[in-house]
């Protein structure tokens, strides 16, 4: 059946550009692709996109993996340390709408390639920054965020073009598995390289090589154009190339009117708005955990007398290694479990997706709260409850994206993803690492400096994440009230 579908689509492969039309209406040159096995071609494209996503999130979490070394090297307070990830995320979210706009109109392969080249080059350059140039180091993290935005905004929409709704959740799950896998490997790679070389700068010299390989694979294996695979396109494929979904033939598309119309339409989509706010709560929690949890665990171990305070050149990196492993394991398991639960429960309940997200957010908030409360008494229990907290958070990644893809019309999907990135990061993980650091500084300033208060300041500031998680669950519950109607509207 897959082979027949692919053959019907072959005449259309030469008239589409990942669903993105050129602004001037011209067609880009065709790229030859294997015609005898379109399924194999699609798998190769997904493999390249997953590899790029893997590198993207390694780069994202290199800094948290060696945060203690960086804090000591530049002599930073908790607030200034949290600023590193905040600047990265701010640049990432501000660039996302720009790439969303470009991705809906221009060749997505070129944008992806430029993004990989840019962030890999900046990452390599940041490895040579000395301790007297902290401002340049902060700037470099912001530039890496811009490059990452190009990838996170556009790659999921290419997958949406490649696969029909029945298979799309499964493939998106595979793609989003590389968020926790890449994040966890970022901790492990950074901590491992810093420990083996004795210099944390070397952690920033590994991923640029991987980025070069990803760019080469993108050039060689990903075609310039591909037809969106939907039932409507299959039915009309015999008659030749067709319009993109929901695009009217005789209406000129200007940049200004299209952007305003897209944003206005998305603002009226209650499922999109509520699920985006739920994702924002997820981003707030994961951003704070990702930056501060290894340092929090280290301070808890110091208070318990398990490890001594860091006074040497290279600090103990075992917590980054363990937390990275937890992130990988729980991320893979959570995303697979979320996708499978969604697949099974959708047959019984059309509101299954937002209900799954709401339940997992409530459970995650409870687990994180318990982990914070037992940290001073039993470090093993802390690791266990953190693992469960991350597991329930990971359940939502692919499900939330799939909600967006079926409640938003195809022509607005890149813009919708970009706006969702903007909102979720602006109100979520752009501010949460810095906010946690500032609250921690304030608590320490109001008490006598000691190892005990160094730990408690982080513990008390972290509690806000549990409450934000509860709000996130509430927003997903609201999504369930609107999702059926919005899905039907998008199909129309």
C-alpha positions in Angstrom: 0.0 0.0 0.0 2.9 2.4 0.8 4.5 1.7 -2.5 1.3 2.5 -4.4 0.8 5.7 -2.5 4.4 6.7 -3.3 4.0 6.0 -7.0 0.9 8.1 -7.3 2.8 11.0 -5.7 5.8 10.8 -7.9 4.4 13.2 -10.6 3.9 15.8 -7.9 7.4 15.6 -6.5 8.6 18.1 -9.1 6.2 20.9 -8.2 6.5 21.3 -4.5 9.0 22.8 -2.1 8.2 21.2 1.3 4.9 23.0 1.1 6.7 26.4 1.0 6.1 28.5 -2.1 8.7 31.0 -3.3 7.6 34.6 -2.6 7.9 35.5 -6.3 6.0 32.4 -7.4 9.0 30.9 -9.3 9.9 27.3 -9.1 13.2 26.1 -7.7 15.2 23.5 -9.7 14.3 19.9 -9.2 16.5 17.5 -7.3 16.5 13.9 -8.4 15.3 11.4 -5.8 15.0 7.6 -5.8 11.7 6.9 -7.7 11.6 3.2 -7.0 11.5 3.4 -3.3 9.9 6.6 -1.9 9.5 5.0 1.6 13.3 4.5 1.8 13.8 8.1 0.7 11.4 9.4 3.4 13.2 7.3 6.1 16.5 8.9 5.0 15.1 12.4 5.3 13.7 11.7 8.8 17.1 10.1 9.8 18.9 13.3 8.8 16.4 15.5 10.5 16.7 13.5 13.7 20.5 13.6 13.6 20.3 17.4 13.3 17.8 17.6 16.2 20.2 15.5 18.2 23.1 17.9 17.7 20.8 20.9 18.2 20.0 19.8 21.8 23.5 18.7 22.6 24.6 22.3 21.9 21.6 23.5 23.9 22.7 21.7 27.1 26.5 21.8 27.0 26.5 24.9 29.3 24.3 23.2 32.0 26.5 20.2 31.9 29.6 22.2 33.0 27.8 25.0 34.8 29.8 24.7 38.0 33.1 25.0 36.0 31.8 28.0 34.0 30.5 29.7 37.2 33.8 29.3 38.9 35.9 30.3 35.8 34.0 33.6 35.3 33.3 34.2 39.0 29.5 34.4 38.6 26.7 34.6 41.1 23.6 32.4 40.6 21.7 35.2 38.9 24.5 35.9 36.3 24.9 32.2 35.8 21.2 31.7 35.0 21.5 34.6 32.5 23.5 32.5 30.1 20.6 30.2 29.3 18.1 33.1 29.4 20.0 35.0 26.7 20.2 31.8 24.6 16.5 31.2 24.9 15.5 34.9 24.3 17.5 34.9 21.0 16.0 31.5 20.1 12.4 32.6 20.6 12.8 36.0 18.9 14.3 34.4 15.9 11.6 31.7 15.7 8.9 33.8 14.1 11.3 35.1 11.5 12.2 31.5 10.5 8.5 30.5 10.7 7.7 33.3 8.2 10.6 32.2 5.9 9.8 28.5 6.2 6.2 29.0 5.0 7.5 30.8 1.9 11.1 29.8 0.9 13.1 26.7 0.5 13.3 25.0 3.9 16.4 22.9 3.1 18.5 26.0 2.5 17.3 27.6 5.7 18.1 24.4 7.7 21.6 24.1 6.2 22.4 27.8 6.9 21.2 27.3 10.5 23.4 24.3 11.1 26.4 26.0 9.6 25.9 29.2 11.7 25.4 27.6 15.1 28.2 25.1 14.6 30.6 27.9 13.7 29.6 30.1 16.7 29.9 27.2 19.1 33.4 26.5 17.9 34.4 30.2 18.3 33.0 30.3 21.8 35.5 27.7 22.9 38.3 30.2 22.6 36.8 32.9 24.9 38.9 33.9 27.9 37.8 34.7 31.4 38.0 38.4 30.9 35.4 38.4 28.1 32.3 37.1 29.8 30.1 39.4 27.7 31.3 37.9 24.5 30.6 34.4 25.9 27.0 35.5 26.6 26.7 36.9 23.1 27.9 33.7 21.6 25.2 31.7 23.4 22.6 34.1 22.0 23.9 33.6 18.5 23.8 29.8 18.9 20.1 30.2 20.0 19.4 32.0 16.7 20.8 29.1 14.7 18.9 26.6 16.7 15.6 28.4 16.1 15.9 27.8 12.4 16.0 24.1 13.0 13.3 23.7 15.6 10.8 25.8 13.7 11.1 24.2 10.2 12.1 20.5 10.7 8.8 19.4 12.2 6.8 20.8 9.3 8.9 18.8 6.8 7.9 15.7 8.7 4.3 16.9 8.5 4.7 17.1 4.7 6.2 13.6 4.5 3.7 11.6 6.5 -0.1 11.4 6.8 -1.8 11.9 10.1 -1.9 8.2 11.0 1.9 7.8 10.8 2.8 11.4 11.7 2.6 10.9 15.5 4.9 8.0 15.4 7.5 9.8 13.2 7.2 13.0 15.3 7.8 10.8 18.4 11.0 9.5 16.9 12.0 13.1 16.0 11.2 14.4 19.5 13.0 11.5 21.2 16.2 13.3 20.3 15.2 16.2 22.5 15.9 14.3 25.7 18.5 12.1 24.1 20.4 15.2 22.8 19.9 17.0 26.0 21.2 14.1 28.1 24.1 13.6 25.8 24.9 17.3 26.1 25.4 16.9 29.9 27.4 13.7 29.4 29.5 15.0 26.6 30.3 18.3 28.4 31.1 16.7 31.7 33.0 13.9 30.2 35.2 16.1 27.9 35.8 18.6 30.7 36.9 15.8 33.0 39.1 14.0 30.5 40.9 17.1 29.2 40.8 19.2 32.5 39.5 22.2 30.5 35.8 22.8 30.0 36.5 24.8 26.8 37.0 21.5 24.9 33.4 20.6 25.4 32.5 23.3 22.8 34.8 21.8 20.1 33.1 18.5 19.6 29.6 19.4 18.3 30.9 21.6 15.5 32.4 18.5 13.9 29.1 16.7 14.2 27.3 19.8 12.8 29.6 19.6 9.7 28.5 16.0 9.2 24.8 16.9 9.6 25.2 19.6 7.0 26.9 17.2 4.5 24.1 14.6 5.0 21.4 17.3 4.6 23.0 18.4 1.2 23.4 14.8 -0.1 20.2 13.0 1.2 17.4 15.6 1.6 15.7 16.6 -1.7 14.7 20.2 -2.3 11.0 19.5 -2.7 8.4 17.0 -1.7 4.6 16.7 -1.9 2.5 16.8 1.2 1.1 13.3 1.7 -2.6 13.6 2.4 -5.6 11.7 1.1 -6.7 14.8 -0.9 -3.4 15.0 -2.7 -3.5 11.3 -3.5 -6.9 11.6 -4.9 -5.9 14.5 -7.2 -2.4 13.3 -8.1 -3.5 11.9 -11.4 -4.5 15.3 -12.7 -1.1 16.9 -11.9 0.2 19.4 -9.4 -2.3 20.9 -6.9 -2.4 23.8 -4.6 -1.3 23.6 -1.0 -4.0 22.8 1.5 -6.4 25.8 2.1 -4.6 28.0 -0.4 -6.9 29.8 -2.9 -5.7 30.0 -6.5 -6.7 33.6 -7.4 -5.8 35.4 -4.1 -2.4 37.2 -4.2 -0.3 36.5 -1.2 1.5 39.5 0.1 3.9 39.2 3.1 2.1 41.7 5.2 -1.5 40.5 4.7 -0.6 36.8 5.0 1.3 37.3 8.2 -1.5 39.4 9.8 -4.2 36.9 8.7 -2.2 34.0 10.0 -1.6 35.5 13.4 -5.2 36.6 13.7 -6.6 33.2 12.8 -4.2 31.5 15.2 -5.2 33.9 18.0 -8.9 32.7 17.6 -7.9 29.1 17.7 -8.7 28.2 21.4 -7.0 24.8 21.2 -3.8 26.3 19.8 -3.8 29.1 22.4 -4.5 26.8 25.4 -2.1 24.0 24.4 0.6 26.7 23.8 0.1 28.0 27.3 0.4 24.4 28.6 3.6 24.0 26.6 4.8 27.3 28.2 4.5 25.8 31.6 6.4 22.7 30.4 9.1 24.9 29.1 9.3 26.9 32.3 9.8 23.7 34.3 12.2 21.9 31.9 14.3 25.1 31.5 14.8 25.5 35.2 15.5 21.8 35.7 17.9 21.6 32.8 20.1 24.5 34.0 20.0 24.1 37.8 19.3 20.5 38.7 22.9 19.2 38.5 24.1 22.2 40.7 21.2 21.7 43.1 22.1 18.0 43.5 25.7 18.9 44.1 24.7 21.4 46.8 22.5 18.7 48.4 25.4 16.3 48.4 27.7 18.9 50.0 25.2 19.5 52.8 24.9 15.8 53.4 28.7 15.4 53.4 28.7 13.1 50.5 31.1 15.3 48.4 33.4 18.1 49.5 33.0 21.7 48.3 34.5 22.4 44.9 37.9 24.1 45.5 40.0 22.6 42.7 40.4 23.5 39.1 37.8 21.0 37.7 34.7 20.4 39.8 32.9 17.1 40.3 30.8 16.3 37.3 29.2 13.1 38.4 25.8 14.8 38.9 25.8 16.0 35.3 26.6 12.5 34.1 23.8 10.9 36.2 21.3 13.6 35.3 22.2 13.3 31.6 21.6 9.6 31.8 18.2 10.1 33.6 17.2 12.7 30.9 18.0 10.2 28.1 16.2 7.2 29.6 13.1 9.0 30.9 12.9 11.1 27.7 12.9 8.0 25.4 10.5 6.1 27.6 8.2 9.1 28.1 7.9 10.1 24.5 7.2 6.5 23.4 4.7 6.0 26.2 2.9 9.3 25.3 2.7 8.5 21.6 1.4 4.9 22.3 -1.1 6.2 24.9 -2.4 8.8 22.4 -2.6 6.2 19.6 -4.7 3.8 21.7 -6.9 6.3 23.5 -7.8 8.4 20.5 -9.9 5.5 19.3 -12.1 5.8 22.4 -12.0 9.5 23.1 -11.4 12.4 20.7 -10.1 14.5 23.6 -7.5 12.0 24.5 -4.4 14.1 23.6 -5.0 17.1 25.8 -6.2 14.8 28.7 -3.0 12.8 28.5 -1.0 16.1 28.6 -3.0 17.4 31.6 -2.6 14.2 33.6 1.1 14.0 33.0 1.7 17.6 34.0 -0.1 17.1 37.3 1.9 13.9 38.0 5.2 15.6 37.1 4.5 18.6 39.4 3.8 16.2 42.3 7.0 14.2 41.7 9.2 17.3 41.5 7.8 18.7 44.7 8.6 15.5 46.6 12.1 15.4 45.0 12.8 18.9 46.4 11.5 18.0 49.8 13.6 14.9 50.3 16.8 16.2 48.8 18.5 17.1 52.1 17.7 13.7 53.6 18.1 11.1 50.9 19.8 11.8 47.6 18.8 8.5 46.1 15.1 9.2 46.6 15.7 12.6 45.0 17.1 11.0 41.9 14.2 8.6 41.7 11.5 11.3 42.0 13.4 13.6 39.6 13.4 10.7 37.1 9.6 10.2 37.4 9.1 14.0 37.1 11.1 14.1 33.9 9.3 11.0 32.6 5.9 12.6 32.9 7.1 15.8 31.3 8.5 13.8 28.4 5.1 12.2 27.7 3.9 15.5 26.3 6.5 16.5 23.7 5.2 14.7 20.6 1.6 14.8 21.6 1.6 18.6 22.0 3.1 19.1 18.5 0.6 16.7 17.0 -2.2 18.7 18.5 -0.9 21.8 16.8 -0.6 20.0 13.4 -4.2 18.9 13.4 -5.9 22.0 14.8 -3.9 24.4 12.4 -4.3 24.4 8.7 -1.2 23.3 6.7 -0.4 26.7 5.3 -0.1 28.2 8.8 1.9 25.4 10.4 5.4 26.9 10.3 4.0 30.2 11.5 2.0 28.4 14.3 5.1 26.5 15.4 7.1 29.7 15.4 4.5 31.6 17.5 4.3 28.6 19.9 8.0 28.7 20.3 7.9 32.4 20.9 5.3 32.3 23.6 6.5 29.2 25.3 10.0 30.4 25.6 9.1 34.1 26.3 7.0 33.1 29.3 8.7 29.8 30.0 12.4 28.8 29.9 13.7 32.2 28.7 13.1 33.5 32.2 12.9 30.5 34.5 16.7 29.9 34.8 17.4 33.6 35.5 14.4 33.8 37.9 15.5 30.8 39.9 19.0 32.3 40.2 17.7 35.7 41.2 15.4 34.2 43.9 18.3 32.1 45.1 20.5 35.2 45.4 17.9 37.1 47.3 17.4 34.2 49.8 21.2 33.9 50.3 21.5 37.7 50.8 18.9 37.6 53.6 20.7 35.0 55.5 24.2 34.2 56.9 26.4 32.8 54.1 26.8 29.1 54.6 26.7 25.8 52.7 23.3 25.1 54.2 21.8 28.3 52.9 23.4 27.8 49.6 21.4 24.6 49.3 18.2 25.9 50.8 18.1 29.0 48.6 18.1 26.8 45.5 15.6 24.4 47.1 13.1 27.2 48.0 13.4 28.9 44.6 12.8 25.6 42.8 9.4 25.1 44.4 7.9 27.6 42.0 8.4 25.0 39.3 5.9 22.6 40.9 3.2 25.2 41.0 3.8 26.2 37.4 3.4 22.6 36.5 0.0 22.5 38.0 -1.0 25.6 36.0 0.2 23.8 32.9 -2.1 20.8 33.6 -5.0 23.2 33.9 -4.3 24.8 30.5 -4.3 21.3 28.9 -7.6 20.6 30.5 -9.0 23.8 28.9 -7.7 22.6 25.5 -9.9 19.5 25.8 -13.0 21.6 25.8 -12.2 23.1 22.3 -10.2 20.5 20.5 -12.9 18.7 18.6 -14.4 21.8 17.1 -11.0 23.3 16.2 -9.9 20.1 14.6 -13.0 20.0 12.4 -12.4 23.7 11.4 -8.9 23.0 10.4 -10.0 20.1 8.2 -12.6 22.3 6.5 
